[in-house]
Amino acid sequence: MLLNPQPLEPPPPVPRVRAVEPPPQEFAAGPTLTGHTYELDLDDVFKVSYLCTLALGPTWPPGGYWMGCYDARMDAVIVPAKGAWPSETERRALVAHEWAHARGWRHVNDGKFGRPPPGTQYAQEPRVPVLPSPTATVTAAR
């Protein structure tokens, strides 16, 4: 017989985080393709995903999010700032992953880690900027 039984509390939920694919060794260190690449650390993961969606297109399957990316047009590695990601170890792995892209590493188009599988609409459509160009002519709506 138990004296003063205490109600059992469930353990706190373990945060779900995605694993970061390690880059091949030849892209883990060294100069970037341009030699002028910079890192854009954002304190909001939603901003990271938004900018990466503009740079890379939507994730696969639709509705996913980007943890970080290398935007070749801006020549920038876009990643969450320290403290903006639940795991600092994973964030450092993510930073190394994205810098490897700046050094020329490309993923295989196999449907993993946010990449669309071959033959999907995202793999076939060209990437189009979502935001209008600052030099675009403005036309009035009627």
Secondary structure, DSSP 8 states (H G I E B T S, - for coil): --SS--------------------GGGSSS--SSS--EEEEES-HHHHHHHHHHHH---SSTT---S-EEETTTTEEEEE-TTSSS-HHHHHHHHHHHHHHHTT-----SS-TT---TTSHHHHS----SS--TTS------
